[in-house]
């Protein structure tokens, strides 16, 4: 749903803006948070499977382990830039994540723009979805035409 609002505004197909600019940047941030969560979940599962851990200990898998596992599972030949895109999404997400609330004054809101925030998240989701394209609905704004 967020991509459905972000894409027409970011591409400015009509030549006009579609959304109130601060809302657009907030949507980009929210999209990155969602993408981060999907990537973290799939990366954690991939790491646990590879390490033979069933996850029952409940130990948190840090990004230094789940990001490589995610990339190994979904972009093993590094053809789609998944690592770079996930790193960019993580940077956006970390700017306002709860563990960094004290740094809010240092946020550059332009870093939540279309190119810096949405595009890497969109490309990361596309890389994941392409692995199971037959299960993705025919009409989606998450895969390229």
ABEGO torsion letter per residue (X at the ends): XAAAAAAAAAAGAAGBBABBAAAAAAAAAAAAAAAAAAAAAAAAAAAAAAAGBAGAAGBBBBAAAAAAAAAAAABAAGAAGAAAAAAAAAAAAAAABAAAAAAAAABBAAAABAAAAAAAAAAAAAAAAAAAAAABBABBAABBX
